[in-house]
Amino acid sequence: MINGKTILIAGHARLPQGMAAKSVFETLTITAEVDAEFGVVLEASCTLATEQGR
């Protein structure tokens, strides 16, 4: 948290059958820290994102 005025948003879902990532991950989780005043995403994370892709 940069200035104490941020919002943390999180989402969680089960991956559909037949998706290649399902063999590695059962679910997908996405989180984002958003500046409450300007709506700017400060940080984001996804369980499907590899370290190389970040």
Secondary structure, DSSP 8 states (H G I E B T S, - for coil): --SS-EEEEEEEEE--TT-GGGGT-SEEEEEEEEETTT--EEEEEETT--TTT-
